[in-house]
Amino acid sequence: MKAPPLPLWRMTRVRFDRLVDVGIFGPEDRVELLDGLLVARGPQGRRHAAVVVLVRAALEKAFGSAYHVREEKPIALDEQSEPEPDAVVVPGQPRDYLDAHPSRPALIVEVAETSLAIDRLRKGSLYARAEIAEYWVVNLVDEVLEVYREPVRAPSGHDHWKYDSVRLLRRNAVVTPLAAPRARIRVAAMLP
C-alpha cells in the first residue's frame, strides 16, 4: 500500500520575514523560502565561495554605479518565495532597500556544484515564473556558464515555468548581460 502524501503548510514571505525579524531564524540557520517551503541551504565549499567573489567582481565592473550586486542576500520574488541567490544585480544603491528586499533584479546568478540540479530545475523554474529576464548558473562541474533567457510557461504543467533560451558558454567565451548591453564579461573571469 502506498502512503498518502503528507499535507504541507506553505508559509508566506511576510510570515517568514517576521520570524527572521524576531530572531527565530538567524544567519547560522541558512534557510531560504522557496514556494512556501523552508529549504536548507548547504554549506559552501572553498571553490564555491571563491567563485561567488569572482562573479561579484565581474558583475560590479560590468554594471557600473547604476546597479549594485548583492551577495547571498534575500530577494522578494513573490508571495511565497524569498530565495538568497549567490549573486543578484539590482538597480540603485543598498540604501534603496532598507524597507524591503529587492523584487525586480536585473540578473540572478547561482554558483553550482553540488546544487546543480536544484539550481537548474527548481530555482530556474521559480525565477522564470517570476519573469526574471536573465538567470545564470556558473556550473563548476563542467566549468561553463549557463545563460537562461526568455521565461515562458511550460506546456507540461499549469504552474511550471522554464526558460526558452539556454546557452552554454565555455571559458573562452564572452557574455553580455541583457540589462548591460555595452558590457562584455569574460566567462573565464567567473570560473575557478
VEXDREN-2710 file (C-alpha; in Angstrom, 1 decimal):
% VEXDREN-2710
k/r/px/py/pz
1/MET/0.0/0.0/0.0
2/LYS/1.3/3.4/-0.9
3/ALA/1.4/6.1/1.8
4/PRO/-0.7/9.2/1.1
5/PRO/1.2/12.4/0.6
6/LEU/1.8/14.5/3.7
7/PRO/-0.2/17.7/3.8
8/LEU/2.1/20.6/3.6
9/TRP/1.5/24.0/5.1
10/ARG/3.1/26.7/2.9
11/MET/4.5/29.8/4.6
12/THR/4.1/33.3/3.1
13/ARG/7.1/35.6/2.7
14/VAL/5.5/38.1/5.1
15/ARG/5.4/35.4/7.9
16/PHE/8.9/34.2/7.1
17/ASP/10.2/37.8/7.4
18/ARG/8.5/38.2/10.7
19/LEU/10.2/35.0/12.0
20/VAL/13.6/36.4/10.8
21/ASP/12.9/39.8/12.4
22/VAL/12.1/38.3/15.8
23/GLY/15.2/36.1/15.7
24/ILE/13.6/32.7/15.1
25/PHE/16.0/32.3/12.2
26/GLY/19.5/33.7/12.3
27/PRO/22.4/33.7/9.8
28/GLU/23.6/30.4/11.1
29/ASP/20.3/28.7/10.1
30/ARG/21.0/29.0/6.3
31/VAL/17.4/28.6/5.1
32/GLU/15.5/30.2/2.3
33/LEU/11.9/30.3/1.4
34/LEU/11.0/28.6/-2.0
35/ASP/7.4/28.1/-3.0
36/GLY/6.3/28.5/0.6
37/LEU/8.7/25.8/1.9
38/LEU/11.7/26.3/4.1
39/VAL/14.7/24.9/2.2
40/ALA/18.1/24.3/3.9
41/ARG/21.0/25.8/2.0
42/GLY/24.1/23.6/2.0
43/PRO/27.5/24.7/3.3
44/GLN/29.8/26.4/0.9
45/GLY/33.0/24.8/-0.2
46/ARG/36.2/26.7/-0.9
47/ARG/35.7/26.7/-4.7
48/HIS/32.1/27.9/-4.4
49/ALA/32.9/30.7/-2.0
50/ALA/35.9/31.9/-4.2
51/VAL/33.8/31.8/-7.3
52/VAL/31.0/33.9/-5.7
53/VAL/33.6/36.6/-5.1
54/LEU/34.8/36.4/-8.7
55/VAL/31.2/36.6/-10.0
56/ARG/30.5/39.7/-7.8
57/ALA/33.7/41.5/-9.0
58/ALA/32.9/40.8/-12.7
59/LEU/29.3/41.9/-12.3
60/GLU/30.2/45.1/-10.4
61/LYS/32.6/46.0/-13.2
62/ALA/30.1/45.3/-15.9
63/PHE/27.0/47.0/-14.5
64/GLY/28.6/50.2/-13.0
65/SER/27.2/52.6/-10.4
66/ALA/23.6/52.5/-11.6
67/TYR/23.3/49.0/-10.1
68/HIS/24.7/47.1/-7.1
69/VAL/25.5/43.5/-6.6
70/ARG/24.1/41.7/-3.6
71/GLU/25.9/38.5/-2.5
72/GLU/23.8/35.8/-0.8
73/LYS/21.1/38.2/0.3
74/PRO/17.3/37.7/0.1
75/ILE/15.1/38.9/-2.8
76/ALA/11.3/39.2/-2.6
77/LEU/10.4/37.1/-5.6
78/ASP/6.7/36.5/-4.9
79/GLU/4.3/36.0/-2.0
80/GLN/5.8/32.6/-1.2
81/SER/9.4/32.8/-2.2
82/GLU/12.4/34.7/-0.8
83/PRO/15.5/32.9/-2.2
84/GLU/19.0/34.0/-1.4
85/PRO/20.9/33.8/-4.7
86/ASP/24.7/33.7/-4.7
87/ALA/24.7/37.0/-6.6
88/VAL/21.9/39.3/-7.8
89/VAL/22.2/42.6/-9.7
90/VAL/19.6/45.1/-8.7
91/PRO/19.0/48.7/-9.7
92/GLY/20.0/51.5/-7.4
93/GLN/22.0/51.5/-4.2
94/PRO/21.9/49.5/-1.0
95/ARG/20.0/52.2/0.9
96/ASP/17.2/51.9/-1.6
97/TYR/16.3/48.6/0.0
98/LEU/16.3/49.5/3.7
99/ASP/12.5/48.9/3.9
100/ALA/12.1/46.0/1.6
101/HIS/14.1/43.4/-0.2
102/PRO/14.6/44.0/-4.0
103/SER/11.9/42.3/-6.1
104/ARG/12.9/43.0/-9.7
105/PRO/16.5/42.0/-10.2
106/ALA/18.2/42.7/-13.5
107/LEU/20.2/39.4/-13.2
108/ILE/20.3/36.4/-10.9
109/VAL/23.4/34.2/-10.6
110/GLU/23.8/30.9/-8.8
111/VAL/27.1/29.2/-8.4
112/ALA/26.5/25.4/-8.6
113/GLU/28.5/22.3/-7.8
114/THR/26.5/20.0/-5.6
115/SER/23.4/22.1/-6.1
116/LEU/23.5/22.0/-9.9
117/ALA/20.2/20.1/-10.4
118/ILE/18.3/22.3/-7.9
119/ASP/19.7/25.5/-9.4
120/ARG/18.9/24.4/-13.0
121/LEU/15.4/23.0/-12.4
122/ARG/13.8/24.1/-9.2
123/LYS/15.3/27.6/-9.0
124/GLY/15.3/28.0/-12.7
125/SER/11.5/27.4/-12.8
126/LEU/11.0/29.7/-9.8
127/TYR/12.9/32.6/-11.5
128/ALA/11.2/32.0/-14.8
129/ARG/7.8/32.1/-13.1
130/ALA/8.8/35.5/-11.6
131/GLU/9.6/36.6/-15.1
132/ILE/13.3/37.3/-14.3
133/ALA/14.6/38.1/-17.8
134/GLU/18.0/36.6/-17.3
135/TYR/19.4/33.9/-15.0
136/TRP/22.9/32.5/-15.0
137/VAL/24.3/29.3/-13.5
138/VAL/28.1/29.2/-13.0
139/ASN/28.4/25.4/-13.4
140/LEU/31.5/24.3/-11.5
141/VAL/31.0/20.7/-12.5
142/ASP/31.5/21.3/-16.2
143/GLU/33.2/24.7/-15.8
144/VAL/30.8/26.5/-18.1
145/LEU/28.4/29.4/-17.7
146/GLU/24.7/28.5/-18.4
147/VAL/22.8/31.5/-19.6
148/TYR/19.0/31.3/-19.3
149/ARG/16.7/33.9/-21.1
150/GLU/13.1/34.2/-22.3
151/PRO/11.0/32.9/-19.4
152/VAL/7.8/31.1/-20.5
153/ARG/5.1/28.9/-19.0
154/ALA/6.0/25.3/-19.8
155/PRO/3.3/23.2/-21.6
156/SER/3.8/20.4/-19.1
157/GLY/2.0/22.0/-16.1
158/HIS/-0.1/24.9/-15.1
159/ASP/2.5/26.3/-12.7
160/HIS/5.7/25.0/-14.3
161/TRP/7.9/27.6/-15.9
162/LYS/11.1/27.4/-17.8
163/TYR/13.5/29.5/-20.0
164/ASP/13.1/29.1/-23.7
165/SER/16.7/30.2/-24.4
166/VAL/19.6/28.3/-22.8
167/ARG/23.2/28.8/-23.9
168/LEU/26.3/27.1/-22.5
169/LEU/29.4/29.3/-22.7
170/ARG/32.8/27.9/-22.3
171/ARG/35.8/29.5/-20.6
172/ASN/37.0/31.4/-23.7
173/ALA/33.5/33.0/-24.4
174/VAL/32.3/36.4/-23.6
175/VAL/28.8/37.2/-22.3
176/THR/26.8/40.5/-22.5
177/PRO/24.0/40.8/-19.8
178/LEU/20.6/41.9/-21.2
179/ALA/20.5/44.8/-18.7
180/ALA/24.0/46.0/-19.5
181/PRO/24.2/45.8/-23.3
182/ARG/27.5/47.6/-23.6
183/ALA/29.3/45.3/-21.1
184/ARG/31.4/42.3/-22.1
185/ILE/32.2/39.8/-19.4
186/ARG/34.8/37.1/-20.0
187/VAL/33.4/33.8/-18.8
188/ALA/36.9/32.9/-17.6
189/ALA/36.7/35.8/-15.1
190/MET/33.9/33.9/-13.3
191/LEU/35.4/30.4/-13.3
192/PRO/38.0/28.9/-11.0
END
